[in-house]
Amino acid sequence: MTKKAVIAAICAASVLSFSSAAYAQCGGASWYGPGFHGKKAASGETFNENAMTAAHRSLPFGTKVEVVDQRTGNSIEVTINDRGPFHGKRIIDLSKAAATALGFRNRGVTTVCIAQE
């Protein structure tokens, strides 16, 4: 089984485990913070790299989502307050604090599933 097939199977299983979720999506995640800290996010809030927040292309601001790292199984909850990511097929950009809590800050990117109830 190829690495992509394994990741697809894990993501599919994760989405099924979110069966009561109103929204679920799996894909790449990255993080941001330095250079944006203290600036205005798309929501109008001041971006704080130390808060548990994230950027998503379409979810409404204020939406809380659970983010599960498919590599480790670690999960966190973040609030959407910005737009992005705008790189490749990534589905979410997490704040520095969220990436640290999830355990992938040193790697820079990871594969996640996100769910909103």
C-alpha positions in Angstrom: 0.0 0.0 0.0 1.4 3.4 -0.9 1.9 6.2 1.6 -0.9 8.2 -0.1 -3.3 5.2 0.2 -2.5 4.8 3.9 -3.1 8.4 4.6 -6.4 8.3 2.6 -7.5 5.3 4.6 -6.6 6.9 7.9 -8.5 10.1 6.9 -11.5 8.1 5.8 -11.6 6.3 9.1 -11.3 9.6 10.9 -14.1 11.2 9.0 -16.3 8.1 9.8 -15.4 8.6 13.5 -16.8 12.1 13.3 -20.2 10.7 12.1 -22.1 13.3 14.2 -20.0 16.1 12.9 -21.8 18.7 10.7 -18.5 19.3 8.8 -15.4 17.2 8.3 -12.4 17.5 6.0 -8.9 15.9 5.8 -5.8 17.3 4.2 -2.6 19.2 4.9 -2.0 21.6 7.7 0.7 24.2 8.3 1.2 27.0 10.9 1.9 30.7 10.9 2.7 33.3 13.5 6.0 35.2 13.1 5.4 38.2 10.9 1.7 38.2 11.5 1.6 38.5 15.3 -0.2 41.7 16.3 -1.6 42.4 12.8 -5.2 42.3 11.8 -6.7 38.9 10.9 -9.4 38.6 8.2 -12.0 38.5 11.0 -10.9 41.9 12.2 -9.4 40.5 15.4 -5.7 41.1 16.2 -3.8 38.0 15.4 -2.1 36.4 18.4 0.3 33.6 17.5 -0.1 32.4 21.1 -3.9 31.8 20.9 -5.6 28.6 19.8 -6.8 29.9 16.4 -6.6 28.9 12.8 -7.2 30.1 9.2 -9.6 28.3 6.9 -10.7 29.2 3.4 -14.5 29.1 4.0 -15.6 28.2 7.5 -17.3 31.1 9.3 -15.3 33.2 11.7 -15.8 32.0 15.3 -16.3 28.4 14.2 -14.7 25.9 16.6 -13.2 22.9 15.0 -11.4 19.8 16.4 -8.1 19.2 14.6 -6.6 15.6 14.7 -3.1 15.0 13.6 -3.2 11.8 11.5 0.4 11.0 12.2 0.1 11.1 16.0 -3.6 11.0 16.9 -3.1 14.2 18.9 -6.1 16.5 18.9 -6.9 20.1 19.8 -9.7 22.6 19.4 -9.2 25.9 17.6 -11.3 28.8 16.6 -11.4 30.0 13.0 -10.5 33.7 12.9 -8.6 34.2 9.6 -8.6 33.1 5.9 -6.1 30.8 4.4 -4.1 28.7 3.7 -3.2 29.8 0.2 -0.5 27.2 -0.4 -1.0 24.0 -2.3 -3.7 21.6 -1.0 -3.5 22.6 2.6 -6.8 22.9 4.3 -5.9 24.8 7.5 -3.3 27.1 8.9 -2.8 26.9 12.6 -1.4 29.5 15.0 2.1 28.8 16.4 0.5 27.8 19.8 -1.9 25.4 18.1 0.9 23.8 16.0 2.9 23.4 19.2 0.0 21.8 21.1 -0.6 19.4 18.2 3.1 18.5 18.2 4.1 19.4 14.6 5.6 22.9 14.9 9.2 21.6 14.3 8.1 19.7 11.2 6.2 22.7 9.8 3.4 20.7 8.1 1.3 17.6 8.9 -1.8 15.8 7.7 -5.0 16.4 9.7 -8.7 15.8 9.8 -10.9 18.7 11.0 -14.4 18.4 12.3 -17.0 20.9 13.4 -20.1 19.7 15.4 
